[in-house]
């Protein structure tokens, strides 16, 4: 007998209200930063925070923050660092993952354990030595320095997920290919990598989000404003707000750093959620 | 070259460059961090003196360390309650109660999980802003006088004020993790329970909870790990550990000691402390929760 009582409808209604309230809590700060990015200081100081921006909308906050506050530079830095590190991390982690998943050799398990264990270690412990290492290598205050560190930070996650992925691919495929005369390299690049594409996309998207959003390493390793990435630039802008209050440009800058992430999210939702789940269930 | 040598070379080429790279930029800094914790060192190449465990002894007498550890576990405790509690609630809501727009809620609730902590910190700093922020303006609607609480500037409120942004940012992930495992539970179990007249609450405690316990455990460990290893960022963006050390956590204290006061050795010892505490905590939690599984099965 199916029970659809008054009590359970009330329960459903209450749950529904709570869900809507939480959705508002999530969305409202975002909507509101859109409003904020179109206001001038006057409106921030005199109007309610939830008031709509007044006509004419201040679209120039965006061009202003892009050029006069160097957000354009930060954006391009973030873009370069994210793309290059992601490609490098994918290359380094997929090669190692493939070998660990497919070949038996001395130390393969130890290698896997090393990458796995390093995911549990707080990165902040290595922060100070990294700072001096990059200084010694003349890589502090360079995008190259950030790229190397971000690549290394994302290798173990890639190894972990991709080992699992390569193990699921049928063994017969590479066996028959090597019988046909393909070298190990040919099998990997021409057969295995294309087959592993879903796994690579999942790992790649996670790397992109991690690197685009990274702040701690960046703020320590880079002190030259022309080399800031977006999170560092936004954090510095916020700190400077105590002296010159320019809310509109700050929100415009904030949005410029959020929009790419939102776009990636709405295109690759499934890969992102499954990637995060894989990362947590290690 | 014969086949075997070629295969060996292949394995070498595919593992060693990655390993060298990884060791240089990940393993070496971590090991070096532990090593430096035994030195009195202000940074740079000069004046590095070996002092054994003195940095660790100094930590024992440093009241801020104790306070920072307390703050870290304060965050761990309330974040587990808030994030895992709400995460379970929302996961059950979108799966067991056939709500309209369940897919929409899942998508929206996850959004904060993909944002940079910097973005989250700046947004919430504005919500908390004493004069032009959302929260005070909202509260002022209900009072005669304008509310002017300084949420992050007042020692009494500062730690509590760090919780809403942290919970806001974490709930979506736990929800997604649990939705996946609830959807894996065979529908017949719930149908049978319905036939027996089991209430929603009974179905939750007898079916959903036991069968998703593995994922709930993962969620708890995830919150604990990310908090102990990473709460520094939100603290740094929102309060820099202030006012008067009120929101200092181990990570922010490390940063302050290392890069503001240039006690690199002492800062590294704090890093070692973070490592040890997060290992002990996760191991202890795993042990406690493993026992729970036995009792339930």
Interface residues (C-beta under 8 A of the other chain):
Chain A: X1 X2 X3 X8 X11 X12 X15 X16 X18 X19 X22 X23 X25 X26 X27 X29 X30 X32 X33 X36 X44 X45 X48 X49 X50 X92 X93 X95 X96 X98 X99 X100 X103 X105 X111 X114 X115 X118 X120 X121 X122 X123 X124 X125 X126 X127 X128 X129 X130 X131 X132 X133 X148 X149 X151 X152 X153 X155 X156 X159 X183 X184 X185 X188 X209 X212 X213 X214 X215 X216 X220 X230 X231 X232 X234 X235 X238 X247 X250 X254 X257 X258 X261 X262 X264 X265 X269 X272 X273 X276 X277 X280 X281
Chain B: X6 X7 X8 X10 X11 X13 X14 X15 X17 X18 X19 X21 X22 X24 X25 X26 X27 X28 X29 X30 X32 X33 X34 X36 X43 X86 X89 X90 X93 X94 X97 X99 X104 X105 X107 X108 X109 X110 X111 X112 X113 X114 X115 X116 X117 X118 X119 X121 X122 X123 X124 X125 X126 X127 X132 X133 X134 X137 X168 X171 X172 X173 X176 X177 X180 X194 X195 X197 X200 X218 X219 X221 X222 X225 X228 X229 X230 X232 X233 X237 X251 X254 X255 X258 X259 X264 X267 X268 X271 X272 X274 X275 X278 X279 X282
